Amino acid sequence: MDDDPLACYSYPPLITIRVDLAAEARRLTDSVLSALGRPAPPAEGPFVNLVVRDST
C-alpha cells in the first residue's frame, strides 16, 4: 500500500510505505541510459519511507 490516505482512518491505523516516485523515475532513467552506454551517476536510495502508525 503506497501510503493510502485511508490507512490512517482504519482501526488500528495501518502501517504503509511512501515511495518517492520522482527519485525512482530518475533511477530507472539512469539505468536505461547506462544500459545504452551513456554514463549515469550512481543511484542513491532507498526511495521508500515506512509510515508507522498505531498498528504495531
C-alpha positions, 0 to 999 in steps of 0.5 A: 500500500503506497501510503493510502490516505485511508490507512490512517482512518482504519482501526488500528491505523495501518502501517504503509510505505511512501515511495518517492516516485520522482527519485525512482523515475530518475533511477530507472532513467539512469539505468536505461541510459547506462544500459545504452552506454551513456554514463549515469551517476550512481543511484542513491536510495532507498526511495521508500519511507515506512509510515508507522502508525498505531498498528504495531 
